[in-house]
Every structure is written in C-alpha cells, then in structure tokens.
Amino acid sequence: MSKATHKKITRSHTSAIEKAEEVVAMIQKLPEVTKISLGIIKHIGVGKPTVKFHEITGGFKAVIRGNISIQEIFVYTKDSSGVQRRVKGLF
C-alpha cells in the first residue's frame, strides 16, 4: 500500500492497494476522468486480482480485489464505458 497523490484524487483517503495503484496511475492521466475517490481497504485473504464495476451518477465505482485486499474506487468521468474498458485491460 502506498499514498496516492494527484490533483484528481480526493484528499480524504489516499492509500491504495497494489492493484488499485496500477488502476489509479493509468486513469488519472485520462482527460475524461475528472475525479478519483479512493475507498476503505479491507483485508480479505489470498485470491486472484479482479475488478467489478457499478454505475453511479457521473461515473462508476470499481471494486478492485488485489492479492489479499479489496478496495472501492469511485471514478467520475464523461466516458464511463471507455474508462472501464481500459481498466479491465489491467486484469
């Protein structure tokens, strides 16, 4: 886990699990992404990294499972499906 810093990331929670760091590093460079909000990290045990998406107003929530933890990331964007396709490419 490390601290994420970028002008698009909200300041309330800035720690990200390893797999979420990869996602954030990629999507924060996209001009269509306006804001990224990192959620709480939960340790859930060993497993395979995956991502699931849920639509929200103005973007989507990505539930990212790393090797031993899970984290929700809220992504605010003008092109939800395009950004989701790019995120899926990391898994």
C-alpha positions as CSV (number, residue, x, y, z in Angstrom):
1,M,0.0,0.0,0.0
2,S,1.2,3.5,-0.7
3,K,-0.1,7.0,-0.7
4,A,-1.6,8.3,-4.0
5,T,-1.1,11.9,-4.9
6,H,-2.5,13.7,-7.9
7,K,-4.8,16.7,-8.4
8,K,-7.7,14.4,-9.5
9,I,-7.6,12.3,-6.3
10,T,-9.7,13.5,-3.3
11,R,-7.8,14.1,-0.1
12,S,-10.0,12.3,2.4
13,H,-8.4,8.9,1.8
14,T,-5.2,8.5,-0.2
15,S,-4.0,4.9,0.5
16,A,-4.3,2.4,-2.3
17,I,-3.7,-1.4,-2.5
18,E,-1.1,-2.5,-5.1
19,K,-3.6,-3.4,-7.9
20,A,-5.6,-0.2,-7.3
21,E,-2.3,1.8,-7.6
22,E,-2.0,0.4,-11.2
23,V,-5.5,1.4,-12.0
24,V,-5.2,4.9,-10.5
25,A,-1.8,5.5,-12.2
26,M,-3.4,4.8,-15.6
27,I,-6.8,6.5,-15.2
28,Q,-5.5,9.7,-13.6
29,K,-3.8,10.5,-16.9
30,L,-7.0,10.3,-18.9
31,P,-8.5,13.7,-19.8
32,E,-12.1,12.4,-19.5
33,V,-11.6,11.5,-15.8
34,T,-12.4,14.4,-13.6
35,K,-12.1,13.0,-10.1
36,I,-11.0,9.8,-8.3
37,S,-12.0,8.9,-4.8
38,L,-10.3,6.1,-3.0
39,G,-12.3,4.0,-0.6
40,I,-11.5,2.0,2.5
41,I,-9.2,-1.0,2.3
42,K,-10.4,-4.4,3.6
43,H,-8.1,-7.4,4.1
44,I,-10.0,-10.5,2.9
45,G,-7.3,-13.2,2.3
46,V,-5.4,-14.6,-0.6
47,G,-7.1,-14.6,-4.0
48,K,-6.9,-13.6,-7.7
49,P,-7.0,-9.9,-8.7
50,T,-10.3,-8.9,-10.3
51,V,-12.4,-5.8,-10.9
52,K,-16.2,-5.3,-10.9
53,F,-18.0,-2.1,-12.0
54,H,-21.1,-0.5,-10.7
55,E,-22.6,2.6,-12.3
56,I,-23.0,5.8,-10.2
57,T,-24.2,9.3,-11.1
58,G,-21.3,10.9,-13.0
59,G,-19.2,7.8,-13.4
60,F,-18.7,4.4,-11.8
61,K,-17.5,2.5,-8.7
62,A,-14.7,0.0,-9.3
63,V,-14.4,-2.7,-6.7
64,I,-10.8,-3.9,-7.0
65,R,-9.5,-7.1,-5.5
66,G,-5.8,-7.4,-5.1
67,N,-3.9,-10.5,-3.9
68,I,-5.0,-10.1,-0.2
69,S,-7.2,-7.0,0.0
70,I,-10.2,-5.3,-1.7
71,Q,-10.8,-1.6,-2.3
72,E,-13.6,0.5,-3.8
73,I,-12.6,3.4,-6.1
74,F,-15.1,6.0,-7.3
75,V,-14.2,7.4,-10.7
76,Y,-16.0,10.4,-12.1
77,T,-15.8,10.7,-15.8
78,K,-17.5,11.8,-19.0
79,D,-16.9,8.4,-20.7
80,S,-17.7,5.6,-18.2
81,S,-17.7,2.7,-20.6
82,G,-14.4,3.8,-22.3
83,V,-12.6,4.1,-19.0
84,Q,-14.0,0.8,-17.8
85,R,-12.6,-1.0,-20.9
86,R,-9.2,0.4,-20.2
87,V,-9.3,-0.6,-16.5
88,K,-10.4,-4.2,-17.5
89,G,-7.2,-4.4,-19.6
90,L,-5.1,-4.3,-16.5
91,F,-6.6,-7.6,-15.1
